[in-house]
């Protein structure tokens, strides 16, 4: 007989790497955990876990069972949420991942507005740098300019984000101003960048593509840190225009290659594509589009 209650026990054992730690997490005895896992393996007729006195690892069958059991757990959660949730009322905890600058800036001001209109929603927000890839499985909604390749996620475009290649006046005075993108080969470029492949910088002019493989002696996954390094005159950077617009306006940074344009990146909201999409996700995505704007 199918026992759905054993699924979270099996998952806890794998996540904790120990029967005793899984038992502590679940609030049951170690012997109960052991009996349930042994019963599951006996019913399936396969070994799911390789156990020694010191280690615990998945067999090939165990890996497959874990993958499908997670899908089953998500389906069960969807069923429970669908039963509890009114279709038109946003409620529950929304696990959200967003870029640091967006989270500290516009989202920090917008979310209180959203919460006033949707008091049954709770936010759990993890901010990650714009160049950092996150595991979408950990969240209900991921806001990012990075593509999530899996076909099991639906995305909604929030807005386009242009980029700019910039340098400080001091850097240009000391090292010269590159006249064309190919000149970047002779300059220190700060990485990573706004470009999809961080060290392949692509430019367009008159429908012609120019690609330059840049390099440099500085790498930091935070675009603000890259900007500060550029402000200090250490090199040339390619960053989202939102990050450098104030410094460009003040003249602290100078935009290069005005005759060229860069590929535009899209800020998108990704959520798992499934039959039941919680109202909290749909309502918040609509709110983002309305307040941050699709171009």
N, C-alpha and C positions, 0 to 999 in steps of 0.2 A: 504494500500500500504506500502511496506517495505521502511523504511527511514533509510538508513545507517548513515546519519549525526547525528542521535540522540545517536548513540553508544558512541562517545567520550564525549558527554554531560553527559550521565548517568554515565560513568566511572569517570569523573571529580567530579561529585557530591559525589560518593562513596569515592573516594580518599581524597577529601577535607573535607568530613563530613558536608558539608554546601552548600546550594544553592547559597548564596552570595559569598562565597569564590570560588566556582566553576565558577560563573559568572565572577569574577575578573580574574581568571586564563584564561578563554576562551575569555575574552574581549567582553562579551555581557551583557545584563541586567539580573538582578535576575528574573524579571517577565518572560523574554524569556526562561530562564532555567526552571522555574516552568511550563510554558505552554508546553514545549517540553516533560517534564517528565510526566505530566498529560495526554498529548495526547498519549504517549507511553503506559501508564497503561490502558487507555481507549481502545486502539486498541487491546491490549493483553487480556483485560478482567480480569486482576489480579492486585493486589497491589504489587508493587516492593519495596517500601520504607515505613517505619513507621516513621511518622514525628510528633514531638512535638515542642513546642516553644524552647526547649533547645537541643534536641537530634534528631539524624537521624540514622536509622539502616535498614538493609536489612531484608526483609521477606525471607522465604524459596524460594519462586519463584524468588525473587530478586537475591538471591545468585546464583541460577541456571542460571539466565539470565546473570549475571556478568561473570560467568565462560565461558559460550559459546560466549558472546560478545567479550571477550578478544581473544578467538580463532579466531573469525571472523575478529577482528582488525588485528591480526597477518597475517591472510590470505590476507587481503586487502593490508597490507604493502608489503607482498611477491609479490603480483601481480604488485604493483607499482614499486618495485625494479627490478623485472624481466623485466618490460617494459623499464625502464630507463637504465639498466645496460647491457653493452656488456658482453657477456659470458666470454671473455678472459681477461677482464680488471678489476682489483681490484679497487674499489672506495667506497666512503662513510665512515661513522663513524663506527669504530669497537669497540664495548663495550667489554672490556676484564677484566676478573678477574684472578689473579695469586697470588701464594704465595709471601710473602714479600721478602724472601731471593732471590728467583728466579728473582723477579722484580727488586730488587736493584742491583743484580749481572749480570747474563748473559743476561736477557732481556733488561736491561738498555743499554747494548752495542750492542745488536742485532737489536733492533727496529730502531735506526737511519739508519742502513744498509738497513733494509726492506723499510723504507720510501724513501730512495734515489731511490730504484728500483720501488717503487709504490707511486708516489707523490700524487695520488688522494685519498689515504686513510688517514683518521684522526683517531687517537687513543684516546679513553677515558678509562683509566686504573684505576682499583681499586685493591689495594694490600691487601690481607688478610692473616693472619697467617696460617701456614701450618696445624694447628690443627683445624682451624675454618671452619665450613660449611657455604657456601653462597647459596643464592637463585639463581639458574641458570636462572630463568625467567628474571632476571634483566640484563642479558648479552647475547651478541652474541656468546661468547666463554669463557669457564671456564677451566683454567688449574689447576689441583688439583690431589692430591694422594687419595682424598676421593672418594668413589663410589657415583655416582648419580643414585639412584635406579630407577627413572622413565624410562619406556621403550620408551619415546618420545625423548630421546637424543641419539645421535650417538657419540661414542668416538673413538679417535685415540691415540694409545700408542706412547708417545714421547720417553721415556726411562725408564729403571728400576732404582730404588733407593734402595740400601742396607742400613741397619741400623747397629748400634753398641751400646752395653751396655758399658758405660764408667764411670770412676770416677777419681778424682784427686789423686796423690800420697799422699797428706796430709790426705785425707779421709781414704785411705786404711791403712795408718800408724796408724791413731787414732782408727779406727773401725774394722780393719781386712779386708782381701780380701776374698770375697765369692768364694768357690771352685766350686760350682755348682749352677744352677739357683734356686734350692729350698732354698738355703741359703739367698736369697733376702728377705725372710720372716722376717729376723732379721736385716734388714737394712732399712734406710730411702731412699725411692725411690722418685725421683723428677718427677712430672707429669704436663701435660699429656706426652705421649710418642709417639714414632714412630709406636708402635703397633696399629692395627686396633681398638681394644678395649683398651683404654689407660691404664687401670690398670690390664689387663690380658696380661701378657708377655709370648709369646710363643717362644719356642726354639726347635731346631731339632738336634738330634745326632743319627747316625746309623739308620736313617729312623724312629726313635722314637720321638714322640712329648711330650714335657714337658711344662705344662702350670702352671704359678705361678701368684696368685692373690696378687699383691704388694700394698703397701700403703706408704704414707709419709705425711709430713707436709707442702708441697710446691706445688702449682698449678699455672701455668701461661701459657697462650695459645701461647706464643712466644718461639720458640725453641732456639733462641739466648739467651733469658733471662734464660731459663732452663740451657743452657750450662754455662753461667756466674755463675750461682748458684753452678753448679757442680765444676767449676774451683775454687770457694771459699771454697771447701771442705765440702759442706753442705749435699751431698748425691750422690746417684747413678742415672744416667739418661740413657734412651734409646732413641737415636736420629738418624736422617738421617746422614749417613756418610759424606755427603757434608757439614754439619754444623760443624762437629768436626774434619775434616781431618787435618787441620793445627795444631791444638792442639795435636792431636795424633802424628803427625810427630815431633813436638818439645818436646814431653814428658810431656807437661803440663797436659794432660789427658792420662789415661791408658785404653786400651781396655780389657774387661773382657770376660771370657768364650770362649777362642780361639778354644776349641774343639767343640763348638756348632755354629750353624748358625741360623739367624733369618728369618722369612718370608720376602720376598722382596716385596716392594710396587711399584706400577707403577705410573709414572707421565703421566697423560692422558689429552687430550684436548677434552672437551665436547661441542657440539653445538646442537641446536634443530634439530631433524630429520624431515625434511619436503621436499616437492617436489622441491622447489627452495632453493638451498644453495648459498648465495651470493659469488661472486668470492673473495671478501675480506677475507672471512672465509676460503675458500678452499686454496687460495694462501698462507695465513699466516700459516695455519696448515702444509702445505707442507714445508714451510720455517723452521718451528720449528723442524720438523722431520729431515730435512737435516742438520740443524746446531746444534741441541742438541742430535740427534742420537738415533735411536731405537736399543736396543741390541738384 
